Amino acid sequence: MDVKIEQSWKKRLEPEFEKPYFTELTNFVRAEYNTKQIFPPAKQIFNAFNYCSFDDCKVVILGQDPYHGLGQANGLCFSVNDGVRMPPSLINIFKEIQNDLGKPVPKTGNLERWAKQGVLLLNATLTVESGKAGSHQNKGWERFTDAVVKCVSDEKKNVVFMLWGRYAQDKGSIIKEKDHYVLKSKHPSPMSANGGGWFGNNHFSKANTFLESKGLEPINW
C-alpha cells in the first residue's frame, strides 16, 4: 500500500506511518488487495485527504466503513461514484438537506464537491472486502483515523464536527469541544433515522451559520 497523501496531511501524519501498527496494517491491506476484491480501489484509499487538505478542512463528517458493494466506495464516507444508486443513508442525508435548506435531492451521490469545499469525509476504516461489512475493522485503521481526528482537534480551531450515531460520537470523544463546534444526532440509516433524531437536526444550516460567524465560507451542500 503506497501512502500517496496530500502534503499538508503527510507532514502531520508521518509519525503514524512509521509506527509498527501501520506497517502491519500496510502488509495486511496489500495482501488483501492482491488476493481478494477490496473497496475502494487502492488509488482511492486516501481520497478524503487528497480532496480536502488539512489547511482547507473546516468540517469533519465521521463514517464507519466504506460501502462494500461493487462500484460504490470512492474513499469518501457516505459518498458513492457517479451513476451508482444512492444507499439509504445517503438518501436520508439529502432529504434532511432538502428539509433544512430547501435544496432538491441531487441526481448523484458523489460527494467530491463537498470535499473540495473543505469537508473531510472520513471513514473510521478506510478499506473493506467486497460484500463483507466490517471485514477490515480492528486491523489498525481505527488507530490511524483516531490520530487524524486528534490532529484536527488539536491543531485547528472552529472546525465543525458532525457526529452521527453512537459509533461516530464515541470516536469523537477525543475532540476538544471548547475549540470547535460539535454537532451530534442519530445516524441517517433508516434503522435509526426513522425512529426520530435524524430528520430535523438541521446540522447543515447550523454548520453554515457557525462558519459564517467565524468569517468562513459556508458549504454549498
Secondary structure in CASP SS format (residue, H / E / C, confidence):
PFRMAT SS
TARGET T0000
AUTHOR 0000-0000-0000
METHOD secondary structure of the structure
MODEL  1
M C 1.00
D C 1.00
V C 1.00
K C 1.00
I C 1.00
E C 1.00
Q H 1.00
S H 1.00
W H 1.00
K H 1.00
K H 1.00
R H 1.00
L H 1.00
E H 1.00
P H 1.00
E H 1.00
F H 1.00
E C 1.00
K C 1.00
P H 1.00
Y H 1.00
F H 1.00
T H 1.00
E H 1.00
L H 1.00
T H 1.00
N H 1.00
F H 1.00
V H 1.00
R H 1.00
A H 1.00
E H 1.00
Y H 1.00
N H 1.00
T H 1.00
K C 1.00
Q C 1.00
I E 1.00
F E 1.00
P C 1.00
P C 1.00
A H 1.00
K H 1.00
Q H 1.00
I C 1.00
F C 1.00
N H 1.00
A H 1.00
F H 1.00
N H 1.00
Y H 1.00
C C 1.00
S C 1.00
F C 1.00
D C 1.00
D C 1.00
C C 1.00
K C 1.00
V E 1.00
V E 1.00
I E 1.00
L E 1.00
G E 1.00
Q C 1.00
D C 1.00
P C 1.00
Y C 1.00
H C 1.00
G C 1.00
L C 1.00
G C 1.00
Q C 1.00
A C 1.00
N C 1.00
G C 1.00
L C 1.00
C C 1.00
F C 1.00
S C 1.00
V C 1.00
N C 1.00
D C 1.00
G C 1.00
V C 1.00
R C 1.00
M C 1.00
P C 1.00
P H 1.00
S H 1.00
L H 1.00
I H 1.00
N H 1.00
I H 1.00
F H 1.00
K H 1.00
E H 1.00
I H 1.00
Q H 1.00
N H 1.00
D H 1.00
L H 1.00
G C 1.00
K C 1.00
P C 1.00
V C 1.00
P C 1.00
K C 1.00
T C 1.00
G C 1.00
N C 1.00
L C 1.00
E H 1.00
R H 1.00
W H 1.00
A H 1.00
K C 1.00
Q C 1.00
G C 1.00
V E 1.00
L E 1.00
L E 1.00
L E 1.00
N E 1.00
A C 1.00
T C 1.00
L C 1.00
T C 1.00
V E 1.00
E E 1.00
S C 1.00
G C 1.00
K E 1.00
A C 1.00
G C 1.00
S C 1.00
H C 1.00
Q C 1.00
N C 1.00
K C 1.00
G C 1.00
W H 1.00
E H 1.00
R H 1.00
F H 1.00
T H 1.00
D H 1.00
A H 1.00
V H 1.00
V H 1.00
K H 1.00
C H 1.00
V H 1.00
S H 1.00
D H 1.00
E H 1.00
K C 1.00
K C 1.00
N C 1.00
V C 1.00
V E 1.00
F E 1.00
M E 1.00
L E 1.00
W E 1.00
G C 1.00
R H 1.00
Y H 1.00
A H 1.00
Q H 1.00
D H 1.00
K H 1.00
G H 1.00
S H 1.00
I H 1.00
I C 1.00
K C 1.00
E H 1.00
K H 1.00
D H 1.00
H C 1.00
Y E 1.00
V E 1.00
L E 1.00
K E 1.00
S E 1.00
K C 1.00
H C 1.00
P C 1.00
S C 1.00
P H 1.00
M H 1.00
S H 1.00
A H 1.00
N C 1.00
G C 1.00
G C 1.00
G C 1.00
W C 1.00
F C 1.00
G C 1.00
N C 1.00
N C 1.00
H H 1.00
F H 1.00
S H 1.00
K H 1.00
A H 1.00
N H 1.00
T H 1.00
F H 1.00
L H 1.00
E H 1.00
S H 1.00
K C 1.00
G C 1.00
L C 1.00
E C 1.00
P C 1.00
I C 1.00
N C 1.00
W C 1.00
END
